């Protein structure tokens, strides 16, 4: 019995699949320049019973080319980005996934971006590397006290003055979306930084927010107006696409920071840039964009009030280890005749057995 794993996966997971009796072909995407084409996968999937695909597409035509395919696993929180779930369901193929695999890592990245923006960490690094703040050591560093001191200076043009930013303690962070990632950001912001946390999520009751010491806000615009930081953690759906637009940015205080580690589609295209150009908010920190990679001439790249990272919010070994564990545990459950914990189309489990 053969398993094809094109997702990034931990070595322990490959060993556990082999222990089940699988002949495993491991071809992780991190060892390749890009996704496999459907034509390439049609060749590779011959004789494969279990296909574990993270970012390689699994359309209906690929399923039809795989006579032995019994099970698909897509170790992502949103497997429908890679797998045609409807086609798999029609063919009686269960699709496993890994919800919450990147929640801790994205929450970490969110706070990192927020610190980089509020304390001007990214801008300071950029200015140092460009030579703006480099030079000969100051001979007048000491202020005449008993203790020797070293400083860049604290005058009008010094980094101490020009890169000054706010403390997070006592500030209010408004979370748009309060699921796995939003809850972890809330914990970090409240317990770690002493921030007040409010959240907007029409699908989460205030009772669920209370254990996190989070206040539920029923209107998005009200959340924006009350927040020193607005951070997005919602999923993209017809009701949430473009939910942050000119009205929401206009409602934010002029000193507010905007953070997006979720999806760019949540923001009306062009609205953020307009808000920055009009000084409606102080700064933004982004990991996601309407087009990726971002164009080399995109105006956001020229702004000192924006911190940018190239969609690396979930780029950690911890994510790979976590989604490997979730995926392999469910495959082991199926091999033992038990019900898996994380399956997108549970209706396919009726009468299903994994033939080993």
C-alpha positions as CSV (number, residue, x, y, z in Angstrom):
1,X,0.0,0.0,0.0
2,X,1.4,3.3,-1.0
3,X,1.2,6.8,0.5
4,X,2.3,9.9,-1.3
5,X,3.2,12.9,0.9
6,X,3.9,16.2,-0.9
7,X,3.2,18.3,2.2
8,X,5.9,19.5,4.5
9,X,6.0,16.8,7.2
10,X,8.1,15.8,10.2
11,X,10.3,12.7,10.0
12,X,8.4,11.1,12.9
13,X,5.2,11.3,10.8
14,X,6.8,9.5,7.9
15,X,8.1,6.8,10.2
16,X,4.7,6.3,11.7
17,X,3.1,5.9,8.3
18,X,5.7,3.4,7.4
19,X,5.0,1.5,10.6
20,X,1.4,1.2,9.4
21,X,2.7,-0.6,6.4
22,X,2.7,2.2,3.9
23,X,5.4,2.5,1.2
24,X,5.9,6.2,1.6
25,X,7.0,8.5,-1.2
26,X,8.0,11.8,0.5
27,X,8.3,14.8,-1.8
28,X,7.8,17.9,0.3
29,X,7.0,21.2,-1.3
30,X,9.8,22.9,0.7
31,X,12.3,20.8,-1.4
32,X,10.9,22.0,-4.7
33,X,10.7,25.3,-6.4
34,X,6.9,25.3,-6.6
35,X,3.7,23.2,-6.6
36,X,3.5,20.1,-8.8
37,X,1.3,20.4,-11.9
38,X,-1.8,18.2,-12.2
39,X,0.0,16.3,-15.0
40,X,2.9,15.5,-12.8
41,X,0.7,14.5,-9.9
42,X,-1.3,12.2,-12.3
43,X,1.8,10.2,-12.8
44,X,3.0,10.3,-9.2
45,X,-0.4,9.2,-7.8
46,X,-0.6,5.9,-9.6
47,X,-1.0,3.1,-7.1
48,X,-1.4,5.6,-4.2
49,X,-4.0,4.9,-1.6
50,X,-3.4,7.8,0.7
51,X,-2.4,11.2,-0.6
52,X,-1.2,13.9,1.9
53,X,-1.1,17.2,0.0
54,X,-0.5,20.5,1.7
55,X,-0.3,23.1,-1.1
56,X,-0.5,20.9,-4.3
57,X,-3.9,21.1,-5.9
58,X,-6.2,18.1,-5.8
59,X,-8.9,18.7,-8.4
60,X,-11.5,16.2,-9.6
61,X,-9.4,15.2,-12.6
62,X,-6.6,14.1,-10.4
63,X,-8.9,12.0,-8.3
64,X,-10.3,10.3,-11.4
65,X,-6.7,9.5,-12.5
66,X,-6.0,7.7,-9.2
67,X,-7.7,4.3,-9.3
68,X,-6.4,3.2,-5.9
69,X,-7.0,6.5,-4.0
70,X,-8.9,5.9,-0.8
71,X,-8.0,8.9,1.4
72,X,-6.9,12.5,1.0
73,X,-5.2,14.5,3.8
74,X,-4.6,18.2,3.5
75,X,-2.8,19.5,6.6
76,X,-4.2,23.0,6.4
77,X,-6.9,24.7,8.4
78,X,-8.7,25.5,5.2
79,X,-8.3,22.4,3.0
80,X,-10.7,23.7,0.4
81,X,-7.9,26.0,-0.8
82,X,-6.1,22.9,-2.2
83,X,-8.8,20.1,-2.5
84,X,-12.0,20.0,-4.4
85,X,-14.0,18.9,-1.4
86,X,-17.3,18.4,-3.3
87,X,-15.5,16.2,-5.9
88,X,-14.0,14.1,-3.1
89,X,-17.3,13.7,-1.4
90,X,-19.0,12.6,-4.6
91,X,-16.4,10.0,-5.0
92,X,-16.7,8.8,-1.4
93,X,-13.1,9.9,-0.4
94,X,-12.7,11.3,3.1
95,X,-10.6,14.5,3.4
96,X,-8.6,15.0,6.6
97,X,-7.4,18.4,7.6
98,X,-5.5,20.1,10.5
99,X,-7.6,22.8,12.2
100,X,-5.6,25.1,14.5
101,X,-2.3,23.9,13.3
102,X,-0.9,27.4,12.9
103,X,-2.8,29.2,15.7
104,X,0.1,29.6,18.1
105,X,2.6,30.6,15.4
106,X,0.3,33.2,13.7
107,X,-0.5,34.7,17.2
108,X,3.2,35.1,17.8
109,X,3.7,36.7,14.4
110,X,0.8,39.1,15.1
111,X,2.4,40.4,18.3
112,X,5.8,40.5,16.5
113,X,4.4,42.7,13.8
114,X,2.6,44.9,16.3
115,X,5.8,45.5,18.3
116,X,7.8,46.1,15.0
117,X,5.2,48.8,14.1
118,X,4.6,50.5,17.4
119,X,8.2,50.6,18.5
120,X,9.5,51.2,15.0
121,X,11.8,48.2,15.2
122,X,11.6,47.5,11.4
123,X,12.1,51.1,10.6
124,X,15.1,51.4,12.9
125,X,16.7,48.4,11.4
126,X,16.2,49.8,7.9
127,X,17.7,53.2,8.8
128,X,20.7,51.6,10.4
129,X,21.4,49.4,7.4
130,X,21.0,52.3,5.1
131,X,23.7,54.3,7.0
132,X,21.3,57.0,8.4
133,X,22.3,56.4,12.0
134,X,25.8,55.0,11.6
135,X,29.0,57.0,12.1
136,X,31.9,57.7,14.4
137,X,31.3,57.1,18.2
138,X,30.2,60.2,20.0
139,X,32.8,61.8,22.2
140,X,30.3,63.8,24.2
141,X,28.1,60.8,25.2
142,X,28.6,61.2,28.9
143,X,26.3,63.7,30.6
144,X,28.9,64.4,33.3
145,X,27.5,62.0,35.9
146,X,29.5,59.4,37.8
147,X,28.5,56.5,35.5
148,X,29.9,56.4,32.0
149,X,27.2,56.5,29.3
150,X,27.0,55.6,25.6
151,X,24.2,57.0,23.4
152,X,23.3,57.9,19.9
153,X,22.2,61.2,21.3
154,X,18.7,62.3,22.4
155,X,18.3,65.5,20.4
156,X,15.7,66.4,17.8
157,X,17.2,64.3,15.0
158,X,18.3,61.3,17.2
159,X,16.7,57.9,16.9
160,X,15.7,58.2,20.5
161,X,13.4,61.0,19.4
162,X,12.4,60.2,15.9
163,X,11.7,56.5,16.5
164,X,9.7,57.0,19.8
165,X,6.6,54.8,20.0
166,X,3.8,53.9,22.4
167,X,3.8,51.3,25.1
168,X,1.3,48.5,24.6
169,X,0.4,48.3,28.3
170,X,-3.0,49.9,29.0
171,X,-3.8,50.2,25.3
172,X,-6.9,48.6,23.7
173,X,-6.6,46.0,21.0
174,X,-9.7,45.3,19.0
175,X,-9.8,41.8,17.5
176,X,-11.9,41.2,14.4
177,X,-12.6,37.5,14.6
178,X,-12.4,35.4,17.8
179,X,-11.6,31.9,16.9
180,X,-8.4,29.9,17.5
181,X,-5.9,32.6,16.5
182,X,-7.9,35.5,17.9
183,X,-8.1,33.8,21.2
184,X,-4.4,33.3,21.4
185,X,-3.7,36.9,20.4
186,X,-6.1,37.9,23.2
187,X,-4.1,35.9,25.8
188,X,-0.8,37.3,24.7
189,X,-2.0,40.9,24.5
190,X,-3.8,40.7,27.9
191,X,-1.6,38.5,30.0
192,X,1.7,39.3,28.3
193,X,1.4,43.0,27.6
194,X,-1.3,44.3,29.9
195,X,-3.6,45.4,27.1
196,X,-7.4,45.7,27.3
197,X,-9.0,43.4,24.7
198,X,-12.3,43.8,22.9
199,X,-13.5,41.7,20.0
200,X,-16.0,41.7,17.2
201,X,-17.3,38.3,16.0
202,X,-21.0,37.8,15.3
203,X,-20.5,34.0,15.5
204,X,-19.1,34.0,19.0
205,X,-21.2,34.6,22.1
206,X,-20.0,37.0,24.9
207,X,-20.0,34.0,27.3
208,X,-17.2,32.4,25.2
209,X,-15.2,35.6,25.5
210,X,-15.5,36.1,29.2
211,X,-12.9,33.4,30.2
212,X,-10.3,35.3,28.1
213,X,-11.2,38.6,29.8
214,X,-12.4,39.9,26.5
215,X,-15.3,42.3,26.0
216,X,-17.6,41.5,23.1
217,X,-18.5,44.5,20.8
218,X,-21.5,44.0,18.6
219,X,-20.7,46.6,15.9
220,X,-17.5,46.6,13.9
221,X,-17.4,50.3,13.6
222,X,-17.7,50.7,17.3
223,X,-14.7,48.3,17.8
224,X,-12.7,50.4,15.4
225,X,-13.5,53.6,17.2
226,X,-12.5,52.2,20.6
227,X,-9.3,50.5,19.5
228,X,-5.7,51.7,19.7
229,X,-4.9,48.6,17.6
230,X,-7.2,46.8,15.2
231,X,-6.0,43.2,14.4
232,X,-7.8,40.9,11.9
233,X,-8.4,37.3,12.6
234,X,-11.5,36.5,10.6
235,X,-12.0,33.9,7.9
236,X,-12.9,35.1,4.4
237,X,-16.6,34.5,3.5
238,X,-19.2,36.4,1.5
239,X,-20.2,38.3,4.7
240,X,-16.6,39.2,5.6
241,X,-15.0,40.0,2.3
242,X,-14.1,43.7,2.3
243,X,-15.5,44.2,5.8
244,X,-12.8,46.8,6.6
245,X,-13.3,49.7,4.2
246,X,-13.2,53.5,4.3
247,X,-15.8,53.8,7.0
248,X,-14.0,51.5,9.3
249,X,-10.6,53.3,8.8
250,X,-12.3,56.6,9.3
251,X,-13.7,55.4,12.6
252,X,-10.3,54.5,14.0
253,X,-8.4,57.0,16.1
254,X,-5.6,58.9,14.3
255,X,-3.1,57.1,16.6
256,X,-4.4,53.6,15.8
257,X,-2.3,50.8,14.4
258,X,-3.8,48.2,11.9
259,X,-2.5,44.6,11.8
260,X,-3.5,42.0,9.3
261,X,-2.2,38.4,9.5
262,X,-5.4,36.9,8.3
263,X,-6.3,37.6,4.6
264,X,-6.1,40.7,2.5
265,X,-9.6,40.0,1.1
266,X,-11.0,41.1,4.4
267,X,-9.9,44.7,3.5
268,X,-11.4,46.6,0.7
269,X,-8.7,47.0,-1.9
270,X,-7.1,50.4,-1.7
271,X,-8.8,51.4,1.5
272,X,-5.7,50.9,3.7
273,X,-3.4,52.9,1.5
274,X,-6.0,55.7,1.3
275,X,-6.2,55.8,5.1
276,X,-2.5,56.0,5.5
277,X,-2.1,58.7,2.9
278,X,-4.8,60.7,4.7
279,X,-3.2,60.2,8.1
280,X,-6.4,58.6,9.4
281,X,-4.3,56.0,11.2
282,X,-0.7,56.0,12.4
283,X,0.7,52.8,10.9
284,X,0.0,49.3,9.6
285,X,1.6,45.9,9.8
286,X,0.8,43.3,7.1
287,X,1.6,39.7,6.3
288,X,-1.0,39.3,3.6
289,X,-1.8,41.1,0.3
290,X,-4.4,41.2,-2.4
291,X,-1.8,39.9,-4.9
292,X,1.1,37.7,-3.8
293,X,4.0,38.2,-4.2
294,X,3.4,42.0,-3.8
295,X,4.5,44.0,-6.9
296,X,7.9,45.5,-6.6
297,X,6.5,49.0,-7.3
298,X,3.6,48.7,-4.8
299,X,3.3,52.1,-3.0
300,X,3.2,50.3,0.4
301,X,6.8,49.4,0.0
302,X,7.8,53.0,0.0
303,X,6.1,53.9,3.2
304,X,7.9,54.2,6.6
305,X,4.6,53.8,8.4
306,X,4.1,50.2,7.2
307,X,5.8,47.0,8.3
308,X,5.6,44.2,5.8
309,X,6.4,40.5,5.9
310,X,5.9,38.0,2.9
311,X,3.1,35.8,4.2
312,X,5.2,34.0,6.8
313,X,2.8,34.1,9.7
314,X,2.6,30.3,9.8
315,X,6.3,29.6,8.9
316,X,7.5,27.7,11.8
317,X,8.6,24.1,12.5
318,X,6.0,24.0,15.2
319,X,3.3,24.2,12.6
320,X,4.8,21.3,10.6
321,X,5.1,19.2,13.7
322,X,1.5,20.0,14.8
323,X,-0.1,19.3,11.4
324,X,1.9,16.1,11.1
325,X,0.6,14.9,14.5
326,X,-3.0,15.7,13.7
327,X,-2.8,14.1,10.3
328,X,-1.0,10.9,11.3
329,X,-3.2,10.4,14.4
330,X,-6.3,10.5,12.2
331,X,-4.8,8.0,9.6
332,X,-3.8,5.7,12.5
333,X,-7.4,6.0,13.8
334,X,-8.8,5.0,10.4
335,X,-6.3,2.1,10.2
336,X,-7.6,0.9,13.5
337,X,-11.2,1.1,12.4
338,X,-11.9,4.2,14.5
339,X,-13.4,7.5,13.6
340,X,-10.9,10.3,12.8
341,X,-11.1,13.6,14.7
342,X,-10.7,16.0,11.8
343,X,-12.5,15.2,8.6
344,X,-14.1,17.8,6.3
345,X,-16.7,15.5,4.8
346,X,-17.8,13.1,7.6
347,X,-20.6,11.8,5.4
348,X,-18.0,9.8,3.5
349,X,-17.1,7.8,6.7
350,X,-20.4,5.8,6.5
351,X,-19.2,2.3,5.6
352,X,-15.6,3.5,5.0
353,X,-12.7,1.4,5.8
354,X,-9.0,2.0,5.0
355,X,-7.7,-1.1,3.3
356,X,-4.2,-1.9,4.4
